[in-house]
Amino acid sequence: MAVKIDFEAFRKKISSSRNLAGPLLTIADPGVAETLLYTEPDMIIVDMEHSGITVETLNVICMASGNVPVMARIRGLEKNEIKRVLDTGVYGIIIPGINNAEDAHLSVQFSRFAPEGIRGAGPGRASGYGNGIMEYTNGKPLVFVQIETSGAYGQVEKIAQTKGLDGLFIGPFDLSIALGIEFSWENREFLDAVKKIRETAERNNLMTGIYSPLADQPLRNTAREGFNFLMLGMDREAMVTGYRDAIKRLKNSIP
């Protein structure tokens, strides 16, 4: 039986919502994804850019995630990488490191079957290992490009006009470095840049997302902005934060 992936329902949910929660998974263990289900996330976002998670592991993570949609931040703009990631059955991808509108155009082209794009069809999990390939090729996974380079920021309006693109995602740390801004969630220049990207996306009917640490103040700041979804911290951050607080409470309770 083919895997049932309702791209349009997921697209509608994100576009009509604010502050959907997508915990960021970096640990290459499907059990971590399965454990995250107990937090009742809106989605799980798998980070392949800054982790050792492979396409093979991603495939199993998608299985472990049950009915919770999985998004993947891939390694970069590479045709075969995009094809193989989408074959796992993720609902969408976030493509980092783009520099201009042409990169955004290629992001869509590599993610869509003809006639909209040039993606090849393969018998992966997303198509029920070939048994539901015709049904699958009629769907359109979500495509977000990450605005984090000075080139992408400078062409954000042109990028936002890319036909077939679903949304803009902000990588705040790299964006601040690229723009020579001292990174701080209170820095006015940084906040203005974030606002410009979000408003550009909304003006062009695109969805928006941003990474947010788990610390209280950054989370409050990003929540106030009203992005459609947040890439929420990361598994290692949650682990350190939870254990640090528990150890501090334990030590403070000892006379």
C-alpha positions in Angstrom: 0.0 0.0 0.0 1.4 3.4 -1.0 2.3 5.9 1.7 -0.5 8.5 1.9 1.1 12.0 1.9 -1.4 14.8 1.7 0.7 17.7 0.6 -2.2 20.0 0.0 -3.6 19.5 3.5 -0.2 20.2 5.0 0.3 23.3 2.8 -3.1 24.6 3.9 -2.4 24.0 7.6 0.9 25.9 7.5 -0.4 28.8 5.4 -3.4 29.3 7.6 -1.5 29.0 10.9 0.9 31.0 13.1 3.7 29.6 15.2 3.3 25.9 14.3 6.0 24.0 16.3 8.6 21.9 14.4 11.2 20.5 16.8 14.6 20.2 15.1 16.0 16.7 15.0 19.8 16.3 14.6 20.4 12.9 16.2 20.6 10.1 13.8 18.4 7.8 15.8 14.8 7.1 14.7 13.9 6.5 18.3 14.4 10.2 19.0 11.8 11.1 16.4 9.5 8.5 17.9 10.0 10.0 21.4 9.3 13.5 20.0 5.8 12.3 19.1 4.9 12.5 22.9 5.3 16.3 22.7 2.5 16.5 20.1 4.5 18.6 17.5 2.9 20.0 14.4 5.7 18.6 12.4 9.2 17.3 12.9 12.1 19.0 11.0 15.1 16.9 10.3 18.4 18.7 9.9 20.6 17.1 7.3 22.7 20.3 6.8 24.5 20.3 10.2 24.2 16.7 11.2 25.3 13.2 10.2 21.8 12.2 9.2 21.8 10.4 5.8 19.0 9.8 3.3 18.9 6.2 4.6 18.4 7.4 8.2 15.8 10.0 7.1 13.8 7.2 5.4 13.5 5.4 8.8 12.8 8.6 10.7 9.9 9.2 8.4 8.6 5.7 9.3 9.1 6.3 13.0 7.2 9.7 12.8 3.9 8.0 12.1 1.3 10.5 11.0 3.3 13.6 12.0 4.6 15.3 8.8 8.4 15.4 8.4 10.2 18.3 6.8 13.9 18.0 5.9 16.5 20.8 5.8 18.8 19.3 3.2 22.5 19.9 2.6 22.2 22.3 -0.3 21.0 22.9 -3.8 21.8 19.6 -5.5 19.5 17.9 -8.0 20.1 14.2 -6.9 20.1 15.1 -3.2 16.7 16.7 -3.5 15.3 13.8 -5.5 16.6 11.2 -3.0 15.3 13.2 0.0 11.9 13.6 -1.5 11.7 9.9 -2.3 11.7 9.2 1.5 8.2 10.7 1.9 9.0 14.0 3.6 6.3 16.6 3.2 8.7 19.3 2.2 12.2 20.5 2.1 14.2 23.6 3.2 17.1 24.4 1.0 20.0 26.3 2.6 22.8 28.4 1.1 20.9 29.8 -1.9 22.4 33.1 -3.3 20.0 34.5 -5.8 16.7 34.1 -7.7 18.2 31.6 -10.1 19.0 29.3 -7.2 15.4 29.6 -6.0 14.1 28.7 -9.5 16.3 25.6 -9.6 15.1 24.7 -6.1 11.6 24.4 -7.5 12.7 22.8 -10.8 14.6 20.0 -8.9 11.6 19.4 -6.7 8.8 19.1 -9.2 7.9 16.5 -11.8 7.3 17.6 -15.4 5.9 19.8 -16.8 6.5 22.1 -13.8 10.0 20.8 -13.1 12.7 18.2 -14.0 12.7 15.8 -11.1 13.1 12.2 -11.9 10.6 9.6 -10.5 12.0 6.7 -8.5 10.4 3.7 -6.6 11.1 5.0 -3.1 9.0 5.0 0.0 7.1 8.1 -1.0 5.6 6.3 -4.0 4.9 3.1 -2.1 8.1 1.6 -3.5 6.7 2.1 -7.0 3.2 0.8 -6.3 1.6 4.2 -6.1 4.0 6.2 -8.3 1.3 7.7 -10.5 -0.6 9.1 -7.5 2.6 10.4 -5.9 3.8 12.2 -9.0 0.6 14.3 -9.0 1.6 15.7 -5.6 3.8 18.7 -4.8 6.0 18.6 -1.8 6.5 22.0 -0.1 9.7 23.9 -1.1 11.2 26.5 1.1 14.5 28.3 0.4 16.6 29.6 3.3 17.4 33.3 3.4 20.8 33.5 5.1 23.3 34.8 2.6 23.9 38.5 1.7 23.1 37.6 -1.9 19.8 36.0 -1.1 18.9 38.9 1.2 19.7 41.4 -1.5 17.5 39.6 -4.0 14.7 38.6 -1.5 12.0 40.3 -3.6 13.0 38.5 -6.8 13.3 35.2 -4.9 9.9 35.7 -3.5 8.5 36.0 -7.0 9.7 32.5 -8.0 6.9 30.6 -9.6 6.1 27.4 -7.6 8.0 28.4 -4.5 6.1 27.8 -1.2 8.0 29.9 1.3 11.0 31.7 2.7 12.8 30.3 5.8 15.2 32.5 7.8 18.4 31.2 9.1 19.0 33.9 11.7 22.6 33.1 12.8 24.1 32.9 9.3 22.0 35.9 8.1 23.4 38.1 10.9 26.9 37.0 10.0 26.4 37.6 6.3 25.0 41.1 6.9 27.7 42.0 9.5 25.2 42.4 12.2 25.9 41.6 15.8 23.5 38.7 16.4 21.1 39.4 19.2 17.3 38.9 19.4 17.2 42.5 20.6 19.4 44.0 17.9 17.2 46.5 15.9 19.1 46.1 12.6 18.7 42.3 12.9 15.0 42.5 13.7 14.4 44.9 10.8 16.1 42.4 8.4 13.9 39.6 9.8 10.8 41.8 9.4 11.7 42.7 5.8 12.0 39.1 4.8 8.8 38.1 6.5 6.8 41.0 5.0 8.3 40.3 1.5 7.1 36.7 1.7 3.7 37.6 2.9 3.3 40.3 0.2 4.0 37.6 -2.4 1.7 35.0 -0.7 4.5 32.8 0.5 4.7 31.0 3.8 7.3 31.9 6.4 9.4 30.0 8.9 12.4 30.8 11.2 14.7 29.0 13.5 14.2 29.8 17.2 16.3 28.7 20.2 14.4 27.3 23.2 15.4 30.1 25.6 12.5 32.1 26.8 13.3 35.6 25.3 14.2 34.5 21.8 11.2 32.3 21.7 9.0 35.2 22.8 10.5 37.4 20.1 9.9 35.0 17.3 6.4 34.1 18.5 5.5 37.8 18.4 6.6 38.1 14.8 3.9 35.6 13.8 5.7 33.3 11.4 3.7 30.3 10.0 6.1 27.9 11.7 9.1 27.8 14.0 12.0 25.4 13.6 12.0 24.9 17.4 15.4 24.5 19.0 17.1 21.2 18.5 17.2 17.9 20.3 20.6 18.4 21.7 19.6 21.8 23.0 16.6 20.4 24.7 18.7 17.7 26.3 21.3 20.1 27.6 18.6 22.6 28.8 16.6 19.9 30.6 19.5 18.2 32.3 21.2 21.5 33.2 18.0 22.7 35.0 17.6 19.3 36.7 21.2 19.2 37.9 21.0 22.8 39.1 17.8 22.0 41.1 19.4 18.8 42.5 22.5 20.6 43.6 20.6 23.5 45.1 18.5 21.0 47.1 21.6 19.6 48.8 22.4 21.2 52.2 
